[in-house]
Amino acid sequence: MGELDTREWLLTNGLGSFASGTVSDVRTRTYHGWLFAATCPPSGRTLLMSHLEASLELPSRAIALGTNFWASGEIEPRGYKFLSSFDLNPVPQWIWGEEDWQLSRQIFMPYGLQAGEEKVENFADSILNTHQTPFRDRVLIQYRYQGSNTAVLRLRLLIGDRDFHHQQKESSQLQFSQQLQKGQLCLQSNNAGELGTPWHLRWSKGTYQNEGIWYWNYALPEETRRGLCDKEDLYSPGYLSVALESGDTVTIEAQLGFCDKSNIALNCESFNREVLAEEKRLSEIFGWEGDRRIGGWGNDLEQFTTSNSSLLTSSPSLPPKDVIWKKLLRASDQFIVHRTSINGPTVIAGYHWFNDWGRDTLIALPGLAIVPQRFEIAKGLLRTFGHYCRQGLIPNAFPDAGGEPFYNSIDATLWWIETLGLYLEATQDWEFLAEQYPVVRNIYKALVGGTNYKITVDSTDGLLSWDAPGVALTWMDALVEGVPITPRRGKPVEINALWYSALCWASRWAEILSEQDFSEEGMRLANQAGRYNQQAQQVKRSLQKFWNPKDSYLYDTIEPDDRRNAQIRPNAVLALSLSHCGFGAKQGYQVLERASKTLLTPYGLRSLEPSDPQYIGKYIGSAATRDAAYHQGTVWSWLIGPFIRAWQRFHSYEALPFDWEPLMQHFLSDACLGSISEIFDGDEPHQPKGAVAQAWSVAEAIRHYQGS
């Protein structure tokens, strides 16, 4: 595996569906495949099409272009040895070749939410007919041949029908039906009498041969590293043979639903039109100008080249800042998706395995939607979360279909208020404030009066506390065998900093609304503004309980028995970074001095200082071992945003002790190309770990990179 480039690529379509793989074209994860369709957007993600195993038949020889890991330890075939280049933009493209031939392949996933369509009554039924739904889950693949001789391209189809978290195994009960029509093939699984997801394959030219066969024991080495199941069986219903003269192309489409009867053209021109349509969509969203190259990226973006068995390499120099900015915006769009259960937008926390989470969405929202001025997206998300506020709590997750959302966090509510404040400051949308102010009022009443998990405001000091054993309600929420690793019960520092900021926002909003209302209600609002302000001042005084003069840092938590947790964690930095800060200049300065020396890395902040006895410097091993390290030293890249905001507040006349180049090199040419990983090892060299593309990681870079 050492000679293979296993950096990853990712395509998404705004529905939660995705396609993903590696630069060298070998699958290393359960989550690698060309069509993971979200059958109940953004959930129900199901592997339908794994890949096409390609071979090129020339007059003198046949060349296998695929690359596979097998459970035996073999790598067979070794098509990567013919791989000469990989280019990420405008769409992922591989080129294999020798002196007398060259074959390129492009993969593209069109945006799935159709223009002018917003609602579907029954998505599960609508996938049976692709023209009755506003959603279209598709992936397009195009091959182009150049050579001195006529060649035959043989493409063997490898498929599945499984949840995206689990591997497929051959079983006598698992069968795949196929119905061949002119230029297309309809496929559907039958597992012990239960019909699977229907989908179909179309092609622009070629002859399909039915030849059903199972391929056993594909190995998935990234899953081996993660201590998870690491073997899979894939089914091949048959193969497509295409005779190609030099310059010929063949275009293939895999799409959710039964066969397409529209006879829409499928060729090189239609492929390019789809790519241009996506560029136009992004240009309209972000307001950038396209150029003459499909995708609008010119020649400034990275290209990865190789010769035979050498590793693919990338340019060490960064492209111009405006190019990186466009790439960050493009990356941000991958996380914004449609959720059918709420009929509105949501944010995928990370790829490949996360769904949408309330806390992550609200933290990421300023970078994903407010800074790029996607205000309708921000407003829609804030409205949705406000609508589902129950007992003063904002949902941390929505169910896939029906039922009540999950209310298992203390901070999602407070992040909702903080993000609402940022949205209102950016838009001056006081009508929306008037609409959402009752939610703010209900949150205040619930927190002061007490709500789930014994969340309440301590009447003696005004601080917000909680005390529910066996759960983890802050962002440090890892559990091992049901036991929280960092329970943080009591009064966490960033929670109370958020509470202080929320009271400041509420006071300002009540005052704004009172000035617009000359009735008795206006007087009530003015009185509320005064009470919020009075309580905010009490909380500000009580925040001094978090000051640890011994370490010149903030205690992480005041526990239910009033003990102070003196661990050096980034939550103190979070507390300094909010719109309203309750700590003084000297304290903020000292906290950041310590954080910059012990927590700051080139990729974000460590979750625990290395000198702490509980520090774990590498995020490796089984799921339980990794979960135990998740918040015990692991670097979180999203925390660079709060660090920068806090530094700008308390060290405004000093240079920021952070160089963007390593993180941007990672963004451009490491892990998932064109995105930012969730976490990194706490120890050098800070290897990227966790999800390869994380929403709040990209979002915080967007908030600060352009102004750096």
Secondary structure, 3 states (H helix, E strand, C coil): CCCCCCCEEEEECCCCCEEEEECCCCCCCCCCEEEEEEEECCEEEEEEEEEEEEEEECCCCEEECCEEEECCCCEEEEHHHHEEEEECCCCCEEEEEECCEEEEEEEECCCCECCCCCCCCCHHHHCCCHHHCCECCEEEEEEEEEECCCEEEEEEEEEEEEECCCCCCCCCCEEEEEEEECCEEEEEEEECCEECCCEEEEECCCEEEEEEEEEEEEECHHHHHCCCCCEEEEEEEEEEEEEECCCCEEEEEEEECCCCCCCCCCCHHHHHHHHHHHHHHHHHHHCCCCCCCCCCCCCCCCEEECCCCCCCECCCCCCCHHHHHHHHHHHHHCCEEEECCCCEEEEECEECCCCECHHHHHHHHHHHHHCCCCHHHHHHHHHHHHHCCECCECCCECCCCCCCCECCCCHHHHHHHHHHHHHHHHHCCHHHHHHHHHHHHHHHHHHHHCEHHHEEECCCCCCEEECCCCCCCCCCCCEECCEECCCCCEEEHHHHHHHHHHHHHHHHHHHHHHHCCCCHHHHHHHHHHHHHHHHHHHHHHHHHHHEECCCCEECCEECCCCCEECCCCCHHHHHHCCCCCCCCHHHHHHHHHHHHHHCEECCEEECCCCCCCCCCCCCCCCHHHHHHHCCCCCEEHHHHHHHHHHHHHHCCCCCCCCCHHHHHHHHHHCCECCCCCCEECCCCCCCEECCCEEHHHHHHHHHHCCCC
